[in-house]
Amino acid sequence: MSQPGDLAALIRGYEAIPATAGEGGATVLRLAAPGRPTLFLKSGRDAVAPDIRAEAQRLAWLAGRAPVPVVLALAEQDGEVRMLTTAAPGVSAYDWLEEAHSESAMALAAELGRMLAMLHALPIADCPFDAAPALRVEEAARRLAAGLVDADDFDDERAGADPEDLLAQLRASVPTAPDLVVAHGDCTLDNILVEGGRPTGFIDVGRLGVADRWQDLALMRRSLSEFEDGLADLFLAAYGAPQDQAREGFHLLLDEFF
């Protein structure tokens, strides 16, 4: 881990611009300065701090294996963890699709399928991070017990449901023979960058690990379904997997707890 002074030296002279934050609770700043490369600074404390450390570990492992930002510094001071990374090129796939024509959107959906297939082709024996379905269910239970599950944010079909009932359903439907791959873990359109109609990299990889391939397929298909009909099916066809409603349903239910 870097020293706080090392990180401070790296960002001296930069202007900090608030960036769109996800649901993880971290503060994300885009750092810009004339004639210098754009950087990103992610920081957090309490329950968020371990998540940032986990992401830094995964980014370090992915370097040279998949297109991801490079960690320049990781520092901790007074309970706050700060991670400085390079900026990957492009905008989020979600933002890009909001402006895209139908033909371009269909082309991107297929590109996303092929890009994810390349990530999933990494050897699982080389990956030190375990995110198997059974472990994720127990993590979901811990999050529920800690009050970290937002029942008001459940998908429409589960609106008003008792989280304890959903947890029981989750435990009863864990895949008995998961189809394991190196999975992103939070594979939505917000977490893939696009430039010129082509995906350029993955971000927010703190949940990456060896998991069932439908951990990623389910979330990306749901994300694509917010746009025109057929994109989710184009994505799956380009990825090269058949539909599996049981695994898809399990992973969408699991995501309610994260």
C-alpha positions in Angstrom: 0.0 0.0 0.0 1.2 3.5 -0.8 1.8 6.2 1.8 -0.7 9.1 1.9 2.1 11.5 1.0 2.9 9.5 -2.2 -0.7 9.7 -3.4 -0.9 13.4 -2.5 2.2 14.1 -4.7 0.6 12.2 -7.6 -2.5 14.4 -7.6 -0.9 17.7 -6.8 -2.0 20.3 -9.4 -5.1 18.4 -10.5 -8.6 19.8 -10.4 -11.1 17.4 -8.7 -14.4 17.0 -10.5 -17.2 14.9 -8.9 -17.9 11.9 -11.0 -21.1 9.9 -11.2 -21.1 7.4 -8.3 -22.6 4.0 -8.3 -24.5 2.4 -5.5 -21.4 1.2 -3.6 -21.2 4.4 -1.4 -17.7 5.4 -2.5 -16.8 9.0 -3.5 -15.4 9.1 -7.0 -13.6 12.2 -8.3 -12.3 12.7 -11.9 -8.9 14.5 -11.7 -8.0 16.8 -14.6 -5.0 19.1 -15.3 -3.8 20.7 -18.6 -1.3 18.5 -20.4 -1.6 15.7 -17.9 -3.5 12.4 -18.1 -6.9 12.2 -16.5 -7.1 10.2 -13.3 -9.8 8.9 -11.0 -9.7 8.9 -7.2 -12.1 6.6 -5.4 -12.4 7.0 -1.6 -14.4 5.7 1.3 -14.4 4.6 4.9 -16.3 2.2 7.2 -18.1 -0.5 5.2 -16.9 1.0 1.9 -13.2 0.8 2.7 -12.9 -3.0 2.3 -14.7 -2.7 -1.0 -12.1 -0.3 -2.3 -9.2 -2.6 -1.1 -10.9 -5.5 -2.9 -11.2 -3.6 -6.1 -7.6 -2.6 -6.0 -6.6 -6.3 -5.6 -8.7 -7.3 -8.5 -7.5 -4.5 -10.8 -3.9 -5.5 -10.0 -4.7 -9.2 -10.9 -6.5 -8.2 -14.1 -3.6 -6.0 -15.4 -2.4 -7.6 -18.6 -5.4 -10.0 -18.6 -8.3 -7.7 -19.4 -8.8 -4.0 -20.3 -9.1 -2.2 -16.9 -7.7 0.9 -15.3 -4.3 0.8 -13.7 -3.9 1.3 -10.0 -1.4 4.1 -9.4 -1.7 4.3 -5.6 -3.7 2.9 -2.7 -3.4 4.7 0.6 -5.2 4.7 4.0 -5.3 7.4 6.5 -7.6 7.9 9.5 -9.8 5.0 8.4 -10.3 6.3 4.9 -9.0 4.3 1.9 -8.2 6.1 -1.3 -7.4 4.5 -4.6 -5.9 6.4 -7.5 -6.2 4.9 -11.0 -5.7 5.8 -14.6 -8.8 6.7 -16.7 -10.0 4.1 -19.2 -11.1 5.7 -22.5 -14.8 6.1 -23.3 -18.2 6.6 -21.7 -20.4 4.1 -20.0 -22.2 1.7 -22.4 -25.4 2.9 -20.8 -24.8 6.5 -21.7 -23.6 5.5 -25.2 -26.8 3.5 -25.8 -29.0 6.4 -24.8 -27.7 8.3 -27.8 -27.3 5.4 -30.2 -29.4 4.5 -33.3 -30.9 1.1 -33.5 -28.3 -0.4 -35.8 -25.5 0.8 -33.7 -27.1 -0.4 -30.5 -27.5 -3.9 -32.0 -23.8 -3.9 -33.0 -22.7 -2.9 -29.5 -24.9 -5.6 -27.9 -23.0 -8.2 -29.9 -19.7 -6.6 -29.1 -20.5 -6.7 -25.4 -21.3 -10.4 -25.7 -17.9 -11.1 -27.3 -16.0 -9.0 -24.8 -17.6 -10.8 -21.9 -16.8 -14.1 -23.4 -13.1 -13.2 -23.5 -13.2 -12.3 -19.8 -14.9 -15.6 -19.0 -12.3 -17.5 -21.0 -9.6 -16.6 -18.4 -8.4 -19.7 -16.6 -10.3 -20.0 -13.3 -7.3 -21.8 -11.8 -5.3 -18.6 -12.0 -7.9 -16.5 -10.3 -7.5 -16.1 -6.5 -10.9 -14.7 -5.8 -13.8 -16.9 -5.0 -17.3 -15.6 -5.7 -19.2 -18.9 -6.1 -23.0 -18.8 -5.7 -23.1 -20.3 -2.2 -20.6 -17.8 -0.9 -22.5 -14.9 -2.5 -25.7 -16.1 -0.8 -24.0 -16.0 2.6 -22.6 -12.6 1.8 -26.2 -11.5 1.0 -27.3 -12.8 4.3 -24.6 -10.8 6.1 -25.6 -7.7 4.2 -29.3 -8.2 5.2 -28.4 -8.7 8.9 -26.2 -5.6 8.8 -29.1 -3.5 7.3 -27.3 -2.9 4.0 -30.2 -4.2 1.8 -32.5 -1.5 0.4 -35.9 -3.2 0.0 -37.3 0.0 -1.6 -34.9 -0.7 -4.5 -36.2 -4.2 -5.4 -37.1 -4.9 -9.0 -40.8 -4.3 -9.8 -41.7 -8.0 -9.6 -40.4 -8.1 -6.0 -41.7 -4.7 -4.8 -43.0 -4.9 -1.3 -41.5 -8.4 -0.7 -40.1 -9.4 2.7 -36.3 -9.5 2.4 -36.2 -12.5 4.7 -38.6 -14.4 2.5 -36.4 -13.6 -0.5 -33.3 -14.8 1.3 -35.1 -18.1 2.0 -36.0 -18.4 -1.7 -32.4 -17.6 -2.6 -31.0 -20.3 -0.3 -33.4 -22.8 -1.8 -32.4 -22.1 -5.3 -28.6 -22.1 -5.3 -27.3 -23.8 -8.4 -26.0 -27.3 -7.4 -23.5 -27.4 -10.3 -22.4 -23.9 -11.1 -20.8 -23.3 -14.5 -17.7 -21.5 -13.2 -15.8 -18.7 -15.0 -13.9 -15.6 -14.0 -16.8 -13.3 -13.7 -17.0 -9.5 -13.4 -19.5 -9.7 -10.6 -21.4 -6.5 -11.4 -21.6 -6.7 -15.2 -24.0 -3.9 -16.1 -23.9 -1.3 -18.9 -22.7 1.3 -16.3 -19.5 -0.8 -15.7 -18.3 -1.2 -19.3 -16.8 1.7 -21.2 -17.4 2.4 -24.9 -15.6 4.6 -27.4 -16.5 4.8 -31.1 -19.1 2.2 -30.7 -16.7 -0.4 -29.4 -16.3 -1.5 -25.8 -12.9 -0.4 -24.4 -12.8 -1.8 -20.8 -14.3 -2.9 -17.5 -14.6 -0.7 -14.4 -15.9 -1.3 -10.9 -14.5 -4.8 -10.6 -14.6 -5.1 -6.9 -16.8 -8.2 -7.0 -14.8 -10.1 -9.6 -14.1 -13.7 -8.9 -14.8 -17.3 -9.9 -18.5 -17.5 -10.2 -21.3 -19.0 -12.3 -21.3 -17.4 -15.8 -24.9 -16.3 -15.3 -23.7 -13.9 -12.6 -22.7 -11.7 -15.4 -25.1 -12.8 -18.1 -28.2 -12.1 -16.0 -27.2 -8.6 -15.0 -26.1 -7.6 -18.5 -29.3 -8.9 -20.1 -31.4 -7.0 -17.5 -29.4 -3.9 -18.2 -29.8 -4.2 -22.0 -33.6 -4.8 -21.6 -33.9 -1.2 -20.5 -33.4 -0.3 -24.2 -34.9 -1.7 -27.3 -36.3 -5.2 -27.6 -33.9 -7.9 -28.8 -30.6 -6.4 -27.5 -30.4 -8.9 -24.6 -30.9 -11.8 -27.0 -28.3 -10.5 -29.5 -25.9 -10.1 -26.6 -26.4 -13.7 -25.5 -26.2 -15.1 -29.0 -22.8 -13.3 -29.5 -21.6 -14.5 -26.2 -22.4 -18.1 -27.3 -24.6 -19.5 -24.5 -28.1 -20.9 -24.5 -30.8 -19.3 -22.3 -31.1 -20.7 -18.8 -34.1 -19.2 -17.0 -33.4 -20.9 -13.6 -29.8 -19.5 -13.4 -30.8 -16.1 -14.7 -33.6 -15.9 -12.1 -31.4 -16.9 -9.3 -28.8 -14.3 -10.1 -31.3 -11.5 -10.5 -32.7 -12.4 -7.1 -29.2 -12.5 -5.6 -28.6 -9.0 -7.0 -31.4 -7.6 -4.9 -29.1 -7.9 -1.9 -26.2 -5.9 -3.4 
